[in-house]
Structures are given as structure tokens and as C-alpha cells.
């Protein structure tokens, strides 16, 4: 993509033309006229291009807009006020007055259009960034959905193949039904859900470890039995803990 330089901007080119023509007029003034009105006139004229240049060099669009507005204000000051006074007081010729007005009449709408295009460019950039963010969110959502799908598929497969997981899941459902029936407290609900989840998680982890051990059995056959025993012990221990927690919670409700 070709980068548009400052010198290629039409509004900047017109501002330079305006400064060039105004300078020709300014040089004809004597020292007294320059100090009274000429300096202010040429300063306002030159300020148009200077503000466009500085705004174009700024990074943030709000800074750009501020200097472009300054350029428009300087243009209005130079032409509507100072040029009008010069012509009114017969300090410049009609031909010079008309020549400056012609450049000014072309510059004014282009400068307004340039300011509006800067606003639109920022708006389009915001819309593009918004669409990009939406796309990123959708990609992450799809990845998350795939993760849930794989996890659910793994759970269903394990549930179908592992008898212990079926028993533990059924027991967990019965415990939750009992908790609802007895109207246990929130803290007790949290504890029950935690221990049920712990047992199921340990059983799933145990199944995964057993499958890995079976795959690696030819290489580590001396440790396969120990690995399976350790993971089975973890499942057993979590089951015992869950039973103890269940008894502590339900005992008062059953025998009250």
C-alpha cells in the first residue's frame, strides 16, 4: 500500500499556495504596514499549513483533529478578518484579493472534508478492531466447545467401559437425591458435591493411568502393577472419605 506523504495532501498543497500568494502581497508592504497588520495576516496564513503538517505528524487521531481544527480556525481568521481588512482599507489590489479568495474557496471545503475523513478513518478502524475481537472470541469459543466435546466424549466412553465409575456415579446421584429430600444446608451441599466429584475424578484418573500403563507395559512391566495399585488406593481413599463425610452429614437427618 502506498503511503500518502504530507506533500501529496491536497489541503496541504493548497495551504502552501495560499502562503505563497500571501507572501507576495506581504513583501509589498512597508515596514509600518507589516507591523500593524501584515505580520498578523501572514502569521495566520502560514499557521494553516503548519497546523495541517503538525496534525498529520501526530499519532493519535484526537491530536490530529485538534490541529486540523486549528488550521481551519487560522484559515477563517486570515481570510475572513485580515484579508477583509486589507481589502477594505485599500492595502491590497483587487486582483490579489480575488486570487487569495479563489485559493481560499477551494481550500475551505477540502479542509472540512479532510477533517471528516479523519473521523471516518477512526470509525472504520474501530469497526475493524471490533470485528477482529469478535473473530478472536469466536475462535476461542470454538476451541472451548471442542474441549468440552472431547471431555464429554471421554467421560461417556469411560462411563460405558468402567463398571466402578457407573456404580460411583449412581451412588452420587442417590446421595444428591437424599440431600434434596432432607433439605441439607448450603455448606453440606458444597461438601457433598465436592466429595462426589472427587471420587469420580479419581476414578477417571485411575482409568486413564491404567490405559497408559497397559500401553507402556512391555517397557515398564516391573512397575505396571505398582502404578495400578497406587491409583486404585487413591480411588479407595477418596471413596472412604466421601462415605465418612456422607455419614456425618446425613446421620442427624436420618436419626433425629
Beta strands, then each sheet from edge to edge (+ up, - down):
end
